[in-house]
Amino acid sequence: MASRSVNKVILLGHLGKDAETKFTPNGVARTSFTIATNRRWKDQATGEWKDVTDWHNVVLWRSENISSYLTKGKQVYVEGRLESRSYEDREGQKKYVTDVVADDVILLGGGGGREGGGEYSQQPVSQPRSAQRSQPQAAAPADEMNQGISDDDVPF
């Protein structure tokens, strides 16, 4: 029996700068951008809240028209896979890079000066998508969401 594996990434964050589209010698569009995601936790020793920002390099193929919508500060949902590569820098040192190769990009409202959202998928419209996604609904008030739930009830 062959073993199975999964290479799937889901990110929800903000663009660190405007997306940039370049073309390969064969004329294939390669759009690249960075996404910032944030983590927050309470330090058990000091009781202080700690914030860390992680940066992710994202590559989107064959999508030359989307780069004008991917502007700095825009919130975006990305679904794809990890892909590692290496290259030699100008000094001859070998460098390793891991990119997120996006299959789906959903533009969310907020940030970047544009309102509303939209969706982009690498799959043609004629093919069924594995799961339909829509924009997040407005959050319920905090007191309604936290009724009877403590930190001990959260599984992570």
C-alpha positions in Angstrom: 0.0 0.0 0.0 1.4 3.4 -1.0 1.7 6.0 1.7 -0.3 9.2 1.3 0.9 12.7 1.9 -0.5 16.2 2.0 1.1 19.5 1.0 -1.6 22.2 1.7 -1.3 25.7 3.0 -4.1 28.1 4.0 -3.1 31.7 4.9 -5.3 34.7 5.9 -3.2 37.9 6.2 -2.4 41.2 4.8 -0.2 42.0 1.8 3.2 43.6 2.7 3.6 45.4 -0.6 1.9 45.6 -4.0 2.0 42.4 -6.0 4.4 42.3 -9.0 3.8 40.4 -12.2 6.7 39.3 -14.5 6.7 37.0 -17.5 8.8 34.0 -18.2 10.7 33.8 -21.5 7.7 31.7 -22.8 5.3 34.5 -21.9 3.7 32.8 -18.8 2.7 35.3 -16.1 4.2 34.9 -12.6 2.7 37.1 -9.9 4.5 37.3 -6.6 3.6 39.0 -3.3 4.2 38.7 0.4 1.6 38.1 3.1 2.0 38.9 6.8 0.3 36.7 9.4 0.2 37.4 13.1 0.3 35.2 16.1 -0.5 36.3 19.7 0.0 34.4 22.9 0.3 35.1 26.6 3.7 34.5 28.1 3.1 32.2 31.1 6.2 33.5 32.9 5.5 37.2 32.7 1.8 37.4 32.0 2.5 39.7 29.0 1.0 39.3 25.6 3.5 38.5 22.8 3.0 39.3 19.1 4.9 37.8 16.3 4.5 38.5 12.6 5.5 35.8 10.0 6.1 36.7 6.4 5.2 34.3 3.5 6.3 34.5 -0.1 3.4 33.7 -2.4 3.6 32.9 -6.2 0.5 32.8 -8.4 0.9 31.5 -12.0 -1.0 32.6 -15.1 -2.8 35.5 -13.5 -1.5 38.7 -15.0 -4.8 40.6 -14.4 -5.0 40.1 -10.6 -1.9 42.1 -9.6 -3.6 45.5 -9.8 -6.0 44.3 -7.0 -3.3 42.9 -4.8 -2.2 46.1 -3.1 -0.3 46.8 0.1 -2.4 46.3 3.2 -5.2 44.4 1.5 -6.5 41.4 3.4 -6.3 38.2 1.4 -7.0 34.5 1.8 -4.6 32.2 0.0 -4.8 28.4 -0.5 -2.0 26.5 -2.1 1.0 24.3 -1.5 4.6 24.7 -0.3 7.4 24.5 -2.8 11.1 24.8 -1.9 13.9 25.8 -4.3 17.5 26.8 -4.1 19.8 29.2 -6.0 23.2 30.7 -5.8 23.5 34.4 -4.8 26.0 36.8 -6.3 28.7 35.7 -3.9 28.2 32.1 -4.9 26.5 31.1 -1.6 23.6 28.6 -2.0 20.3 30.0 -0.7 17.1 28.1 0.0 13.7 29.6 -0.4 10.2 28.2 0.4 7.3 29.8 -1.5 3.5 29.2 -1.2 2.3 28.4 -4.7 -1.3 29.6 -4.7 -4.2 27.7 -6.2 -6.9 30.1 -4.9 -6.7 33.7 -3.9 -9.7 35.5 -2.3 -9.6 39.2 -1.9 -11.3 40.3 1.3 -12.5 43.7 2.3 -10.4 46.1 4.3 -7.0 47.5 3.8 -5.4 48.7 0.6 -7.9 51.4 -0.1 -10.4 49.3 -2.0 -13.7 48.0 -0.6 -15.4 44.7 -1.2 -13.9 41.4 -2.1 -13.6 39.0 -4.9 -12.3 35.6 -5.7 -9.7 34.3 -8.1 -9.1 30.6 -8.7 -6.5 28.9 -10.9 -9.2 26.4 -11.9 -11.4 27.2 -14.9 -14.9 28.2 -14.0 -16.3 25.1 -15.8 -14.7 22.8 -13.3 -16.4 22.3 -9.9 -14.5 23.6 -6.9 -14.0 21.4 -4.0 -15.6 23.9 -1.6 -17.3 27.1 -2.2 -16.2 30.0 -0.1 -17.8 33.3 0.6 -16.8 36.4 2.5 -16.8 36.0 6.3 -20.0 37.1 8.0 -20.0 39.8 10.6 -18.7 38.5 14.0 -21.2 38.0 16.9 -20.7 40.2 19.9 -17.9 38.9 22.2 -20.3 38.3 25.1 -22.5 36.0 23.0 -19.6 34.0 21.6 -17.9 33.4 24.9 -20.9 32.2 27.0 -19.8 29.2 29.0 -16.5 28.7 27.2 -13.2 28.9 29.0 -9.6 28.6 27.9 -9.7 24.9 29.1 -12.4 24.2 26.5 -10.2 25.2 23.5 -8.5 22.2 22.0 -5.3 24.0 21.0 
